[in-house]
Amino acid sequence: MIEIALLCQFSPPDSSFTSPEKAFNSMIILYVVGLVVSLLVFGVIGICLYKFVKKATPDVVRELRNITLAPPLAPAPHVSLPPPVIWEADAPTMEKFFREIAEEKPVRFTAPDLYSFTSNYSTRLGSGGFGEVYKGQFPNGVNIAVKVLKKSSDKRAEEQFMAEVGSICRTYHINLVRLYGFCYDHFMSALVFEYLENGSLDKYLFDRKQAMEWEKLHDIAIGTARGLAYLHEECQQRIIHYDIKPANILLDSNFFPKVGDFGLAKLCNRDNTHVSMSGFRGTFGYSAPEFFLTNYRVSHKCDVYSFGMVLFEIVGRKRNAGVTDSGNPDWFPEKVWDAFEKGVLDELVVGCGIGERDREKASRACVVALWCVQDAPDERPRMSAVVKMLEGGVDIVAPPKPFQYLNQMRMGSTSGSSGSSEQTKPGSSQNSTATDTDSRWYRNTTTIMRKYEIQMASS
């Protein structure tokens, strides 16, 4: 029909077709021709489509039959896999491990916690100028000692609290009392320590019954020295205790010593050899002489002096300062020096009631104590050297005379113009790692060398 319409549109007008009948016939012819041509075209297209479909149908049908009629897949064979290997941890052991890690750092407790731990502070262990100490127990059955500090307006209790927490929380040593935690608020400040069953050393040291064997006292002295050596030489920041005395040496159930009461302790950088002080620290009778000088700068060697005074009391089993039967002053350290100078130190040891088995150790302890209480801080040994000398195996060099500062104090001179004060000037070095030489206090000797010296002496 389209072709006919086009033919009618573009056919030029012919004058011969003028009659209506001829025009009608022409239209019919054109219509028939166009219809035939259209049918032929559609026929050809239909034949082509038929042939294409006929050719493609078998392949499509075959593919569909293969899909629909394919046999089902056989089930996969069952493979018995071994059970997964799971790390079987012992729950109690792991819990204990995690608990030990958590206990490495002090815990901040609340006032109700301490109230519960101590059963309303029912058992008091002791008291002093700092406050009172009560016995308590954690819910897991671990015994503790709760030290409740007194509140004061001059902030001394606050300084003591910060000193103890700031020093002990940085340390962990078998010869130092362990701090479990603390409590601090507007109403109270308290410290929670491990509980040591046998209390402080002074209870046994100054007991008239002298129930403790001297060998055990010697072991306590060595353990205390090790704890101080750790504070002075092994901590990242050197810690000066300032108050070493028998009352601050605590004993566990096996009489193992632990240094406690860090209320006066002070942290200092290892590079700083001196610490400026604004007042007296420690306990009279144990404090180093540099505390009594008008212009002084102290160092960790003040703890060495205090330990030497404790060592005298361990040998004598009595307080250093006493009174004789006749009423005269009796100062045991001076008696030790006189006996050493005269070469009768063994007689002094025997007079202290020490048995023959321990006399050599006691005599050695006396010489070590004389070194520790030297006037000049630089002359005092490091605590690690003190441990070596107490343990034996080295020959201790004869110490110079100590206590010469007492003559100046008796004359009323505290200006520090003598040799002892020269050691405390800022320009003087007291760095134990730089200036201390172990050969100043002892020399190592092997068994062969000792045997040779004995032979030379007898010849």
C-alpha positions as CSV (number, residue, x, y, z in Angstrom):
1,M,0.0,0.0,0.0
2,I,2.9,2.3,0.7
3,E,4.4,1.7,-2.7
4,I,1.0,2.4,-4.3
5,A,0.7,5.6,-2.5
6,L,4.2,6.6,-3.5
7,L,3.5,5.8,-7.1
8,C,0.4,7.8,-7.0
9,Q,2.2,10.7,-5.5
10,F,5.2,10.8,-7.8
11,S,3.6,9.7,-11.0
12,P,3.4,12.6,-13.5
13,P,0.0,13.5,-14.8
14,D,-0.8,12.0,-18.2
15,S,-3.2,13.8,-20.5
16,S,-4.2,10.5,-22.1
17,F,-5.8,9.5,-18.8
18,T,-8.5,11.9,-18.9
19,S,-11.5,9.7,-18.8
20,P,-12.8,8.5,-15.4
21,E,-13.0,4.9,-16.4
22,K,-9.3,4.7,-17.5
23,A,-8.2,6.4,-14.3
24,F,-10.1,3.9,-12.2
25,N,-8.5,1.0,-14.1
26,S,-5.1,2.4,-13.6
27,M,-5.7,2.6,-9.8
28,I,-6.8,-1.0,-9.6
29,I,-3.7,-2.2,-11.5
30,L,-1.4,-0.2,-9.2
31,Y,-3.1,-1.6,-6.1
32,V,-2.9,-5.1,-7.3
33,V,0.8,-4.8,-8.2
34,G,1.6,-3.2,-4.8
35,L,-0.3,-6.0,-3.0
36,V,1.5,-8.7,-4.9
37,V,4.9,-7.1,-4.2
38,S,4.1,-6.7,-0.5
39,L,3.0,-10.4,-0.3
40,L,6.1,-11.5,-2.0
41,V,8.3,-9.5,0.4
42,F,6.5,-10.8,3.5
43,G,6.6,-14.3,2.1
44,V,10.4,-14.1,1.6
45,I,10.8,-12.8,5.2
46,G,8.6,-15.5,6.6
47,I,10.4,-18.3,4.7
48,C,13.7,-17.0,6.1
49,L,12.4,-16.9,9.6
50,Y,11.0,-20.4,9.3
51,K,14.3,-21.8,8.1
52,F,16.2,-20.1,10.9
53,V,13.8,-21.3,13.6
54,K,13.7,-24.8,12.2
55,K,17.5,-24.9,12.2
56,A,17.9,-23.5,15.7
57,T,15.1,-25.4,17.4
58,P,16.8,-28.8,17.7
59,D,19.8,-27.3,19.4
60,V,17.6,-25.3,21.9
61,V,15.4,-28.3,22.6
62,R,18.3,-30.6,23.0
63,E,19.9,-28.1,25.4
64,L,16.7,-27.8,27.4
65,R,16.3,-31.6,27.5
66,N,19.8,-32.0,28.8
67,I,19.1,-29.5,31.6
68,T,15.8,-30.9,32.6
69,L,16.6,-34.6,32.1
70,A,20.1,-34.6,33.5
71,P,20.6,-37.1,36.3
72,P,20.8,-35.6,39.8
73,L,24.3,-35.0,41.1
74,A,25.5,-37.7,43.4
75,P,25.8,-36.6,47.1
76,A,29.3,-35.6,48.1
77,P,30.9,-38.4,50.1
78,H,31.0,-37.7,53.8
79,V,34.5,-36.8,54.9
80,S,35.1,-37.2,58.6
81,L,37.2,-34.2,59.6
82,P,39.0,-34.2,62.9
83,P,37.5,-32.0,65.6
84,P,39.0,-28.5,65.7
85,V,41.9,-28.1,68.0
86,I,40.9,-25.7,70.8
87,W,43.4,-24.2,73.3
88,E,42.1,-25.6,76.5
89,A,43.2,-23.1,79.2
90,D,43.0,-23.8,82.8
91,A,40.5,-21.2,83.9
92,P,41.7,-20.9,87.6
93,T,45.3,-20.6,86.4
94,M,44.5,-17.9,83.9
95,E,42.3,-16.0,86.4
96,K,45.2,-16.1,88.9
97,F,47.5,-14.8,86.2
98,F,45.3,-11.9,85.3
99,R,44.7,-11.1,89.0
100,E,48.5,-11.0,89.6
101,I,48.9,-8.6,86.7
102,A,46.2,-6.4,88.0
103,E,47.8,-6.4,91.4
104,E,51.0,-5.0,90.0
105,K,49.7,-1.5,90.3
106,P,48.2,0.1,93.4
107,V,44.4,0.3,93.4
108,R,42.4,3.3,94.6
109,F,39.9,2.1,97.2
110,T,37.0,4.0,98.7
111,A,36.3,4.7,102.4
112,P,33.5,2.1,102.5
113,D,36.0,-0.5,101.0
114,L,38.4,0.1,103.9
115,Y,35.5,0.1,106.4
116,S,34.6,-3.4,105.1
117,F,38.2,-4.7,104.9
118,T,39.0,-3.7,108.5
119,S,35.6,-4.7,110.0
120,N,35.1,-1.1,111.1
121,Y,38.7,-0.8,112.1
122,S,38.3,-3.3,114.9
123,T,42.0,-4.5,115.1
124,R,44.6,-1.9,115.7
125,L,48.2,-2.9,115.0
126,G,50.0,0.3,116.2
127,S,50.0,4.1,116.1
128,G,52.4,7.0,115.8
129,G,52.7,10.6,114.8
130,F,51.6,9.7,111.3
131,G,48.3,8.0,112.4
132,E,47.2,4.5,113.1
133,V,47.6,1.1,111.5
134,Y,44.8,-1.5,111.4
135,K,44.6,-5.1,110.4
136,G,42.3,-6.0,107.6
137,Q,41.5,-8.6,105.0
138,F,40.6,-8.6,101.3
139,P,37.5,-10.6,100.2
140,N,39.9,-13.3,98.9
141,G,41.4,-13.8,102.3
142,V,44.7,-11.9,101.9
143,N,45.6,-10.1,105.1
144,I,46.4,-6.4,104.8
145,A,47.6,-3.5,107.0
146,V,45.7,-0.2,106.6
147,K,47.6,2.9,107.5
148,V,45.2,5.8,108.2
149,L,47.1,9.1,108.1
150,K,46.2,12.0,110.3
151,K,44.7,15.1,108.7
152,S,46.6,18.3,109.4
153,S,46.3,21.8,108.3
154,D,50.1,22.2,107.5
155,K,49.8,19.6,104.7
156,R,52.4,17.3,106.3
157,A,50.1,14.4,106.1
158,E,49.4,15.2,102.4
159,E,53.2,15.3,101.7
160,Q,53.6,12.0,103.5
161,F,50.8,10.4,101.5
162,M,52.3,11.6,98.2
163,A,55.8,10.5,99.3
164,E,54.7,6.9,100.1
165,V,52.5,6.4,97.1
166,G,54.9,8.1,94.7
167,S,57.9,6.1,95.9
168,I,56.5,2.6,96.6
169,C,54.3,2.4,93.5
170,R,57.5,2.7,91.4
171,T,59.2,-0.2,93.1
172,Y,58.9,-3.9,93.4
173,H,61.5,-5.8,95.4
174,I,61.3,-8.7,97.7
175,N,62.9,-6.6,100.5
176,L,60.5,-3.7,100.2
177,V,57.0,-3.6,101.7
178,R,54.4,-3.9,98.9
179,L,51.7,-1.3,98.5
180,Y,48.3,-2.8,97.4
181,G,46.4,0.5,97.1
182,F,45.3,3.7,98.7
183,C,42.3,5.8,99.6
184,Y,42.2,9.6,99.4
185,D,39.2,11.9,99.6
186,H,38.1,15.0,101.6
187,F,37.6,12.9,104.8
188,M,40.5,10.5,104.9
189,S,43.8,9.4,103.4
190,A,45.0,5.9,103.9
191,L,47.5,3.4,102.5
192,V,46.9,-0.4,102.1
193,F,50.0,-2.5,102.5
194,E,50.8,-6.2,102.7
195,Y,50.4,-7.5,106.2
196,L,53.7,-8.8,107.8
197,E,52.9,-11.1,110.6
198,N,56.0,-10.6,112.8
199,G,55.9,-6.8,113.0
200,S,59.0,-4.7,113.1
201,L,62.6,-5.6,114.0
202,D,62.8,-3.4,117.1
203,K,60.4,-5.8,118.9
204,Y,62.9,-8.6,118.7
205,L,66.1,-6.6,118.6
206,F,65.6,-4.9,122.0
207,D,63.9,-7.8,123.7
208,R,65.7,-8.7,126.9
209,K,65.0,-12.4,126.3
210,Q,67.0,-12.3,123.0
211,A,64.9,-15.1,121.6
212,M,66.1,-14.5,118.0
213,E,69.3,-16.1,117.0
214,W,72.0,-13.8,115.8
215,E,72.4,-15.6,112.5
216,K,68.8,-14.6,111.7
217,L,69.7,-11.0,112.6
218,H,72.6,-11.2,110.2
219,D,70.3,-12.4,107.5
220,I,67.9,-9.5,108.2
221,A,70.8,-7.1,107.9
222,I,71.8,-8.4,104.5
223,G,68.1,-8.4,103.3
224,T,67.7,-4.8,104.4
225,A,70.9,-3.8,102.7
226,R,69.7,-5.3,99.4
227,G,66.4,-3.4,99.6
228,L,68.3,-0.1,100.1
229,A,70.7,-1.0,97.2
230,Y,67.6,-1.4,95.0
231,L,66.3,2.0,96.0
232,H,69.6,3.7,95.4
233,E,71.1,2.0,92.4
234,E,68.5,0.0,90.5
235,C,65.3,2.2,90.3
236,Q,64.8,4.5,87.3
237,Q,64.6,7.3,89.8
238,R,66.8,7.1,92.9
239,I,64.7,6.9,96.1
240,I,66.1,8.2,99.4
241,H,64.3,6.7,102.4
242,Y,65.6,9.2,105.0
243,D,64.2,7.1,108.0
244,I,66.0,3.8,108.2
245,K,65.7,2.4,111.7
246,P,64.6,-1.0,113.3
247,A,61.0,0.2,113.6
248,N,60.8,0.6,109.8
249,I,62.2,-2.9,109.0
250,L,59.3,-5.3,109.0
251,L,59.3,-9.1,109.1
252,D,57.0,-11.6,107.5
253,S,56.0,-15.0,108.8
254,N,59.5,-16.4,108.1
255,F,61.3,-13.3,109.5
256,F,62.2,-12.1,106.0
257,P,63.0,-8.4,106.1
258,K,61.2,-5.7,104.2
259,V,61.9,-2.0,104.4
260,G,58.7,0.0,105.0
261,D,57.4,3.5,106.0
262,F,58.3,5.7,103.0
263,G,56.6,8.7,104.5
264,L,59.8,10.8,104.3
265,A,61.1,9.3,101.1
266,K,62.1,11.5,98.2
267,L,62.6,10.8,94.5
268,C,65.5,12.3,92.7
269,N,67.1,12.0,89.3
270,R,70.1,9.8,89.1
271,D,72.1,12.7,87.6
272,N,71.5,14.8,90.7
273,T,74.0,13.8,93.3
274,H,72.6,16.1,96.0
275,V,69.1,17.1,97.2
276,S,68.3,20.4,98.8
277,M,66.5,20.1,102.1
278,S,64.4,22.6,104.0
279,G,64.5,20.9,107.4
280,F,65.5,17.9,109.5
281,R,64.4,14.5,108.3
282,G,64.6,11.1,110.0
283,T,65.0,10.0,113.6
284,F,67.6,11.3,116.1
285,G,70.2,8.7,116.7
286,Y,70.0,7.4,113.1
287,S,70.2,10.5,111.0
288,A,73.4,11.4,109.2
289,P,75.5,14.4,110.5
290,E,75.0,16.5,107.4
291,F,71.5,17.1,108.6
292,F,72.9,19.1,111.5
293,L,75.0,21.4,109.4
294,T,73.8,24.9,108.6
295,N,74.6,24.7,104.9
296,Y,74.2,21.2,103.7
297,R,73.2,19.3,100.7
298,V,72.3,15.6,101.4
299,S,72.5,12.6,99.2
300,H,71.4,9.0,99.3
301,K,74.5,8.3,101.5
302,C,72.4,9.5,104.5
303,D,70.6,6.2,104.2
304,V,73.9,4.4,104.4
305,Y,74.7,6.2,107.6
306,S,71.4,5.2,109.1
307,F,71.9,1.6,108.1
308,G,75.3,1.6,109.8
309,M,73.6,2.8,113.1
310,V,71.1,-0.1,112.7
311,L,74.0,-2.5,112.2
312,F,75.6,-1.4,115.5
313,E,72.3,-2.2,117.2
314,I,72.0,-5.6,115.6
315,V,75.5,-6.5,116.9
316,G,74.9,-5.1,120.4
317,R,71.2,-6.2,120.5
318,K,70.4,-3.0,122.3
319,R,69.9,0.7,121.5
320,N,73.1,2.5,120.7
321,A,72.5,5.2,123.3
322,G,72.3,4.0,126.8
323,V,73.5,4.5,130.3
324,T,75.9,2.4,132.3
325,D,75.2,1.0,135.7
326,S,77.2,3.9,137.2
327,G,75.0,6.4,135.4
328,N,77.5,7.5,132.7
329,P,76.5,7.8,129.0
330,D,77.1,4.6,127.0
331,W,77.3,5.0,123.3
332,F,77.9,1.6,121.6
333,P,79.2,2.8,118.2
334,E,82.1,4.6,120.0
335,K,82.9,1.5,122.0
336,V,83.0,-0.5,118.7
337,W,85.6,2.0,117.3
338,D,87.7,1.9,120.4
339,A,87.7,-2.0,120.3
340,F,88.6,-2.0,116.6
341,E,91.4,0.5,117.1
342,K,92.8,-1.5,120.0
343,G,92.5,-4.8,118.1
344,V,90.1,-6.3,120.6
345,L,86.9,-6.4,118.5
346,D,86.4,-10.1,119.1
347,E,86.3,-9.5,122.8
348,L,83.6,-6.9,122.3
349,V,81.6,-9.4,120.2
350,V,81.9,-12.0,122.9
351,G,80.7,-9.5,125.5
352,C,77.5,-9.0,123.3
353,G,76.6,-12.6,123.9
354,I,77.3,-13.8,120.3
355,G,78.3,-17.4,120.0
356,E,81.6,-18.6,118.5
357,R,79.9,-19.8,115.3
358,D,78.8,-16.2,114.5
359,R,81.7,-14.2,115.9
360,E,83.4,-13.8,112.6
361,K,80.2,-12.5,110.9
362,A,79.6,-10.1,113.9
363,S,83.2,-8.7,113.7
364,R,82.8,-8.2,110.0
365,A,79.4,-6.4,110.6
366,C,81.1,-4.1,113.1
367,V,83.8,-3.0,110.5
368,V,81.1,-2.6,107.8
369,A,79.1,-0.4,110.3
370,L,82.2,1.8,110.9
371,W,82.5,2.4,107.2
372,C,78.8,3.3,106.9
373,V,79.0,5.9,109.6
374,Q,81.9,7.9,108.2
375,D,81.6,11.7,108.5
376,A,82.1,12.4,104.9
377,P,79.3,11.0,102.7
378,D,81.8,10.2,99.9
379,E,83.6,7.9,102.3
380,R,80.6,5.8,102.9
381,P,80.2,2.8,100.6
382,R,77.4,2.1,98.3
383,M,74.7,-0.2,99.6
384,S,75.6,-2.8,96.9
385,A,79.2,-2.8,98.3
386,V,77.7,-3.1,101.9
387,V,75.9,-6.3,100.7
388,K,79.2,-7.8,99.4
389,M,81.1,-7.0,102.6
390,L,78.4,-8.4,104.8
391,E,78.1,-11.6,102.8
392,G,81.8,-12.3,103.0
393,G,84.2,-13.4,100.3
394,V,86.0,-10.0,100.3
395,D,88.7,-8.5,102.5
396,I,87.4,-5.3,104.1
397,V,89.9,-2.4,104.2
398,A,90.4,-0.9,107.6
399,P,88.1,2.2,108.0
400,P,89.2,5.6,109.2
401,K,88.0,7.0,112.4
402,P,84.4,8.2,112.3
403,F,82.4,10.5,114.5
404,Q,84.8,13.4,114.3
405,Y,81.9,15.7,113.8
406,L,80.9,15.2,117.4
407,N,83.9,17.2,118.5
408,Q,82.7,20.1,116.5
409,M,79.2,19.8,117.8
410,R,80.5,19.7,121.4
411,M,82.4,22.9,120.7
412,G,79.2,24.5,119.3
413,S,80.5,24.7,115.7
414,T,77.9,23.8,113.1
415,S,79.3,25.9,110.3
416,G,80.7,22.9,108.6
417,S,84.2,24.2,108.1
418,S,85.9,20.8,108.7
419,G,86.6,18.1,106.2
420,S,83.2,16.5,106.7
421,S,81.4,19.7,105.5
422,E,83.8,20.0,102.6
423,Q,82.3,16.9,101.3
424,T,78.9,18.4,101.4
425,K,79.6,21.5,99.3
426,P,77.8,21.7,96.0
427,G,81.0,21.3,94.1
428,S,81.7,18.0,95.7
429,S,80.7,15.0,93.8
430,Q,78.7,12.3,95.6
431,N,77.6,10.4,92.5
432,S,78.1,6.8,93.5
433,T,78.3,5.6,89.9
434,A,81.1,8.1,89.0
435,T,83.3,8.5,92.1
436,D,82.9,5.5,94.3
437,T,85.5,2.9,94.0
438,D,84.9,-0.5,95.6
439,S,88.6,-0.9,96.3
440,R,88.3,1.9,98.8
441,W,86.3,-0.3,101.1
442,Y,87.3,-3.9,100.2
443,R,89.4,-6.0,97.8
444,N,88.5,-9.2,96.2
445,T,90.7,-12.2,97.2
446,T,90.6,-15.7,95.8
447,T,91.2,-18.8,97.8
448,I,94.8,-19.1,96.4
449,M,95.6,-15.5,97.3
450,R,94.2,-16.0,100.8
451,K,96.3,-19.1,101.3
452,Y,99.4,-17.4,100.0
453,E,98.8,-14.4,102.4
454,I,98.5,-16.8,105.4
455,Q,101.7,-18.6,104.5
456,M,103.5,-15.2,104.2
457,A,102.2,-14.1,107.5
458,S,103.3,-17.3,109.2
459,S,106.8,-17.3,107.7
